[in-house]
Amino acid sequence: MKTQTLYRPVGEKEMLLIIENGYRVFPPRLEWQPIFYPVLNEHYAAEIAEKWNTWDQAGNYLVFVTRFKVWEKSVCCTKH
């Protein structure tokens, strides 16, 4: 199976929870986070981090870009 690399910006609070989980899983969404928002491009993730997370008091104004892999799902479509 192939994998796809995804990137996601996180603040300090969420990064500490990721570290506590041994870098194996993302923690449950924080109360003020409605969605899990990974992106396909590290540069774009860094841009998001800079624009959003550096203004986040709850994240102590710190930003991190996480990188993780997920299994690609093969989708095959046929016409009938």
Secondary structure per residue as TSV (DSSP state, phi and psi in degrees):
chain	resnum	aa	ss	phi	psi
A	1	M	-	360.0	143.1
A	2	K	-	-88.6	155.1
A	3	T	E	-116.3	158.3
A	4	Q	E	-121.0	130.7
A	5	T	E	-86.3	131.4
A	6	L	E	-121.6	159.0
A	7	Y	E	-130.1	148.0
A	8	R	E	-151.3	125.3
A	9	P	E	-76.9	142.0
A	10	V	E	-139.3	155.7
A	11	G	E	-90.1	-178.3
A	12	E	H	-62.0	-44.8
A	13	K	H	-59.2	-46.5
A	14	E	H	-69.3	-37.3
A	15	M	H	-62.6	-40.3
A	16	L	H	-62.2	-37.5
A	17	L	H	-67.8	-36.8
A	18	I	H	-64.3	-43.5
A	19	I	H	-62.2	-43.8
A	20	E	H	-58.9	-30.0
A	21	N	T	-88.5	14.8
A	22	G	T	66.5	27.6
A	23	Y	T	60.7	23.9
A	24	R	S	-99.8	-30.1
A	25	V	S	-144.1	155.3
A	26	F	-	-82.9	143.1
A	27	P	-	-71.6	166.1
A	28	P	-	-56.6	153.1
A	29	R	-	-53.5	140.3
A	30	L	-	-71.6	156.5
A	31	E	T	-55.2	-27.8
A	32	W	T	-99.9	6.4
A	33	Q	-	-106.4	107.1
A	34	P	-	-76.5	-26.3
A	35	I	-	-138.5	159.3
A	36	F	-	-95.7	121.1
A	37	Y	-	-124.3	78.4
A	38	P	-	-84.4	157.4
A	39	V	B	-129.8	166.2
A	40	L	S	-88.3	-9.8
A	41	N	-	-126.7	126.4
A	42	E	H	-64.0	-38.8
A	43	H	H	-61.2	-43.4
A	44	Y	H	-65.2	-39.9
A	45	A	H	-61.6	-40.5
A	46	A	H	-66.3	-37.7
A	47	E	H	-64.0	-43.7
A	48	I	H	-61.4	-45.8
A	49	A	H	-57.9	-45.1
A	50	E	H	-65.5	-41.3
A	51	K	H	-77.7	-36.0
A	52	W	H	-100.1	-56.5
A	53	N	G	-71.6	-28.6
A	54	T	G	-70.0	-12.5
A	55	W	G	-100.4	5.6
A	56	D	-	-95.7	105.7
A	57	Q	G	-62.4	-37.7
A	58	A	G	-62.3	-27.8
A	59	G	G	-93.7	13.4
A	60	N	T	58.7	25.7
A	61	Y	T	61.2	17.4
A	62	L	-	-103.3	147.3
A	63	V	E	-131.2	147.9
A	64	F	E	-137.9	146.1
A	65	V	E	-111.3	117.5
A	66	T	E	-89.8	152.1
A	67	R	E	-128.7	132.6
A	68	F	E	-151.0	162.3
A	69	K	E	-116.1	144.5
A	70	V	E	-127.6	154.9
A	71	W	E	-72.0	135.8
A	72	E	-	-77.2	141.7
A	73	K	-	-100.4	126.7
A	74	S	-	-81.7	129.8
A	75	V	-	-121.3	126.3
A	76	C	-	-122.9	128.5
A	77	C	-	-118.9	140.1
A	78	T	-	-128.0	148.5
A	79	K	-	-88.6	140.6
A	80	H	-	-115.1	360.0
